[in-house]
Amino acid sequence: GDSVTQMEGPVTLSEEAFLTINCTYTATGYPSLFWYVQYPGEGLQLLLKATKADDKGSNKGFEATYRKETTSFHLEKGSVQVSDSAVYFCALSMNTGNQFYFGTGTSLTVIP
Amino acid sequence: DTAVSQTPKYLVTQMGNDKSIKCEQNLGHDTMYWYKQDSKKFLKIMFSYNNKELIINETVPNRFSPKSPDKAHLNLHINSLELGDSAVYFCASSQDATALYGYTFGSGTRLTVV
């Protein structure tokens, strides 16, 4: 069935380090792909999205490119800050109704 | 104005009690959801309503009953609360059932059953 798999955490980085959180998907059709971020004690917020192959989503210095050939949507940021400490969720929507899937979340802690 | 607001933010109650969580969205979205997030941050969908009609009803105990009086509101009533019900419950909405543009989440209700 359709699903997303993201790298397990927790991930701990020093400030200004490069971040990659891997996400791969399995889908029978052409999904839309999302990254959500959950800061401590808050709900999930949409961070970025891509709706078709080769699209790049970007926001707040984060980027992810929808790669159909590798069925991936890896999240990257060139220089993380302490304020980026949060749990990151990859997700996909099959765009046909009632089919939205979240990954298991990756916890990121950035230390000064 | 908060787009998706849920109340209460915290709920501490004893086993066996009945409680409700309310959710309202002012985005004009057609579809609303309830998710449960466990202590490991895993998200599990519970219910979804599209224009007041139940469209997703996952395997959850029948002690959980959703109600959607109109498309802007989705409430969750829980009977006979158990220790295992302790979790964070999130309400969310999407433009329609395809969720092509993703979800907008509320800030969550942390339920603690003692």
Chai-1 contact restraints between the chains, C-beta under 6 A:
chainA,res_idxA,chainB,res_idxB,connection_type,confidence,min_distance_angstrom,max_distance_angstrom,comment,restraint_id
A,S32,B,L100,contact,1.0,0.0,6.0,A-B,restraint_1
A,F34,B,G102,contact,1.0,0.0,6.0,A-B,restraint_2
A,E42,B,S107,contact,1.0,0.0,6.0,A-B,restraint_3
A,G43,B,F90,contact,1.0,0.0,6.0,A-B,restraint_4
A,G43,B,F105,contact,1.0,0.0,6.0,A-B,restraint_5
A,G43,B,G106,contact,1.0,0.0,6.0,A-B,restraint_6
A,G43,B,S107,contact,1.0,0.0,6.0,A-B,restraint_7
A,G43,B,G108,contact,1.0,0.0,6.0,A-B,restraint_8
A,L44,B,F105,contact,1.0,0.0,6.0,A-B,restraint_9
A,L46,B,G102,contact,1.0,0.0,6.0,A-B,restraint_10
A,K49,B,G102,contact,1.0,0.0,6.0,A-B,restraint_11
A,V87,B,K41,contact,1.0,0.0,6.0,A-B,restraint_12
A,S93,B,A99,contact,1.0,0.0,6.0,A-B,restraint_13
A,N95,B,T98,contact,1.0,0.0,6.0,A-B,restraint_14
A,N95,B,L100,contact,1.0,0.0,6.0,A-B,restraint_15
A,G97,B,A97,contact,1.0,0.0,6.0,A-B,restraint_16
A,G97,B,T98,contact,1.0,0.0,6.0,A-B,restraint_17
A,N98,B,I55,contact,1.0,0.0,6.0,A-B,restraint_18
A,N98,B,I56,contact,1.0,0.0,6.0,A-B,restraint_19
A,N98,B,A97,contact,1.0,0.0,6.0,A-B,restraint_20
A,F100,B,A99,contact,1.0,0.0,6.0,A-B,restraint_21
A,F102,B,L43,contact,1.0,0.0,6.0,A-B,restraint_22
A,T104,B,F42,contact,1.0,0.0,6.0,A-B,restraint_23
A,G105,B,K41,contact,1.0,0.0,6.0,A-B,restraint_24
